[in-house]
Amino acid sequence: MDQRARLLLKTLIERYIADGQPVGSRTLSRASGLELSAATIRNVMADLEELGLIASPHTSAGRIPTPRGYRLFVDTMLTARPIDDSMQLEQRFRSELSGIEPQKVITNAARLLSSLSHFVGVVVAPRRDAGFLHVEFLRLSEQRILVILVDSAGDVQNRIITSAYPYTQGQLTEAANYLNAHCSGLSFEQMAGQLRGEVEHLRGEIVSLMQAAVSAATQAAAEQQEQLVISGQQQLLKVDDLSGNLTGLRRLFDLFEQKSLLLRLLESSERSTGVHIYIGGESEAVPFEELSVITSPYEVDGQVVGTLGVIGPTRMPYDRMIRIVDITAKLVGNTLSQR
């Protein structure tokens, strides 16, 4: 492909991303700045179409990019320019991600990615191997007890459990002291096994309370282990390129619901450095020609621990999305490294 054809392809894709309308030869002539006749431009367009880089919708004489065209554009023609409001962007991230527990950092990062991109934000949370560290019981009423759990990663979870037995605060303190003395540092599975082994030496009502506490701790750990956080799926309902395809949207929301395929794609991105872009069905995990996925791994204390990204239509402003994903990955990593 000669330089003239490359310039016309670049101009066509930029116009289509900006306007969402098929680009005709007259528009292309004006936007490219080339002094070419309409006939010459049509000939170049025909060559680009033969190469599979652009296509002609049945309803229009103009052309639109194909996934292959977007790939060539992203790989060889795109320069990720700094975002005009990058300073405000970083300040917003810092204000919303600082001073909160790690799981909320992940949740807020997904929400911010969606808010800033107007598409779907996804974050793979760091894998956790935290176990039990400390527990306290607080009597709220005869049958309601507040369980305050601290795991070995320093995260605090509050759970309210209901009991048929009317524990006194003294009994609650006794149970908490036992768990803290005998189970601190164990995994929650080991903690449950420890209680089964000690059951003969403990009063029945205390055993029941401890088992309820272990159940609450296990549930809290499972919630903390929620690996993939997705935010803003409804944003795709507003995208003209997607909203008319109800079958495709249904398949897409099934993908968000099942998560496993999407998680596989994001985890594979951990093995690469920097921002990675999947366009129009290039990945088996997201087999939709209308979608692109932009991802980046993030590091905590110099080690890659997760991936985050944006999912949106192939007609997206790639330069801005790359910058948003890149900034977010760095700020999430920096925030979690400070804990």
ChimeraX attribute file (.defattr): number of C-alpha atoms within 10 A of each C-alpha:
attribute: neighborCount
match mode: 1-to-1
recipient: residues
	/A:1	9
	/A:2	6
	/A:3	8
	/A:4	13
	/A:5	15
	/A:6	17
	/A:7	15
	/A:8	22
	/A:9	26
	/A:10	22
	/A:11	21
	/A:12	27
	/A:13	24
	/A:14	21
	/A:15	19
	/A:16	18
	/A:17	18
	/A:18	12
	/A:19	11
	/A:20	15
	/A:21	13
	/A:22	21
	/A:23	22
	/A:24	19
	/A:25	23
	/A:26	15
	/A:27	15
	/A:28	21
	/A:29	19
	/A:30	12
	/A:31	14
	/A:32	17
	/A:33	11
	/A:34	13
	/A:35	10
	/A:36	14
	/A:37	11
	/A:38	15
	/A:39	11
	/A:40	13
	/A:41	21
	/A:42	16
	/A:43	12
	/A:44	19
	/A:45	24
	/A:46	16
	/A:47	15
	/A:48	21
	/A:49	18
	/A:50	11
	/A:51	13
	/A:52	14
	/A:53	21
	/A:54	24
	/A:55	19
	/A:56	18
	/A:57	11
	/A:58	8
	/A:59	7
	/A:60	12
	/A:61	11
	/A:62	21
	/A:63	24
	/A:64	25
	/A:65	27
	/A:66	22
	/A:67	23
	/A:68	16
	/A:69	21
	/A:70	23
	/A:71	19
	/A:72	16
	/A:73	21
	/A:74	17
	/A:75	10
	/A:76	10
	/A:77	14
	/A:78	14
	/A:79	13
	/A:80	14
	/A:81	11
	/A:82	12
	/A:83	15
	/A:84	9
	/A:85	9
	/A:86	13
	/A:87	10
	/A:88	11
	/A:89	16
	/A:90	15
	/A:91	12
	/A:92	12
	/A:93	21
	/A:94	15
	/A:95	9
	/A:96	15
	/A:97	22
	/A:98	17
	/A:99	13
	/A:100	13
	/A:101	14
	/A:102	21
	/A:103	19
	/A:104	15
	/A:105	20
	/A:106	24
	/A:107	20
	/A:108	21
	/A:109	27
	/A:110	25
	/A:111	19
	/A:112	24
	/A:113	27
	/A:114	24
	/A:115	15
	/A:116	16
	/A:117	20
	/A:118	19
	/A:119	24
	/A:120	25
	/A:121	31
	/A:122	32
	/A:123	29
	/A:124	24
	/A:125	22
	/A:126	22
	/A:127	12
	/A:128	13
	/A:129	11
	/A:130	19
	/A:131	23
	/A:132	26
	/A:133	21
	/A:134	20
	/A:135	24
	/A:136	18
	/A:137	25
	/A:138	16
	/A:139	19
	/A:140	13
	/A:141	12
	/A:142	13
	/A:143	13
	/A:144	17
	/A:145	22
	/A:146	17
	/A:147	22
	/A:148	18
	/A:149	22
	/A:150	20
	/A:151	23
	/A:152	16
	/A:153	14
	/A:154	16
	/A:155	15
	/A:156	14
	/A:157	16
	/A:158	16
	/A:159	15
	/A:160	16
	/A:161	17
	/A:162	15
	/A:163	15
	/A:164	10
	/A:165	13
	/A:166	15
	/A:167	18
	/A:168	13
	/A:169	14
	/A:170	11
	/A:171	16
	/A:172	19
	/A:173	15
	/A:174	13
	/A:175	21
	/A:176	21
	/A:177	16
	/A:178	14
	/A:179	21
	/A:180	15
	/A:181	11
	/A:182	12
	/A:183	21
	/A:184	19
	/A:185	17
	/A:186	17
	/A:187	19
	/A:188	22
	/A:189	13
	/A:190	14
	/A:191	22
	/A:192	18
	/A:193	11
	/A:194	15
	/A:195	19
	/A:196	12
	/A:197	9
	/A:198	10
	/A:199	13
	/A:200	10
	/A:201	9
	/A:202	12
	/A:203	9
	/A:204	11
	/A:205	15
	/A:206	19
	/A:207	18
	/A:208	16
	/A:209	22
	/A:210	20
	/A:211	15
	/A:212	16
	/A:213	27
	/A:214	20
	/A:215	16
	/A:216	20
	/A:217	25
	/A:218	19
	/A:219	14
	/A:220	17
	/A:221	21
	/A:222	11
	/A:223	11
	/A:224	19
	/A:225	16
	/A:226	14
	/A:227	19
	/A:228	22
	/A:229	21
	/A:230	25
	/A:231	22
	/A:232	21
	/A:233	18
	/A:234	13
	/A:235	16
	/A:236	20
	/A:237	16
	/A:238	12
	/A:239	15
	/A:240	11
	/A:241	15
	/A:242	17
	/A:243	13
	/A:244	12
	/A:245	11
	/A:246	11
	/A:247	10
	/A:248	15
	/A:249	16
	/A:250	10
	/A:251	13
	/A:252	17
	/A:253	14
	/A:254	11
	/A:255	16
	/A:256	18
	/A:257	11
	/A:258	10
	/A:259	16
	/A:260	13
	/A:261	15
	/A:262	20
	/A:263	20
	/A:264	13
	/A:265	18
	/A:266	26
	/A:267	18
	/A:268	12
	/A:269	21
	/A:270	20
	/A:271	11
	/A:272	12
	/A:273	11
	/A:274	15
	/A:275	17
	/A:276	18
	/A:277	18
	/A:278	18
	/A:279	26
	/A:280	21
	/A:281	17
	/A:282	18
	/A:283	16
	/A:284	11
	/A:285	16
	/A:286	21
	/A:287	16
	/A:288	19
	/A:289	16
	/A:290	17
	/A:291	22
	/A:292	26
	/A:293	25
	/A:294	24
	/A:295	30
	/A:296	26
	/A:297	29
	/A:298	28
	/A:299	20
	/A:300	18
	/A:301	12
	/A:302	10
	/A:303	11
	/A:304	15
	/A:305	18
	/A:306	23
	/A:307	25
	/A:308	31
	/A:309	30
	/A:310	28
	/A:311	26
	/A:312	25
	/A:313	21
	/A:314	24
	/A:315	25
	/A:316	19
	/A:317	15
	/A:318	22
	/A:319	15
	/A:320	18
	/A:321	24
	/A:322	25
	/A:323	17
	/A:324	23
	/A:325	24
	/A:326	21
	/A:327	17
	/A:328	23
	/A:329	24
	/A:330	15
	/A:331	19
	/A:332	23
	/A:333	21
	/A:334	18
	/A:335	18
	/A:336	21
	/A:337	13
	/A:338	10
	/A:339	13
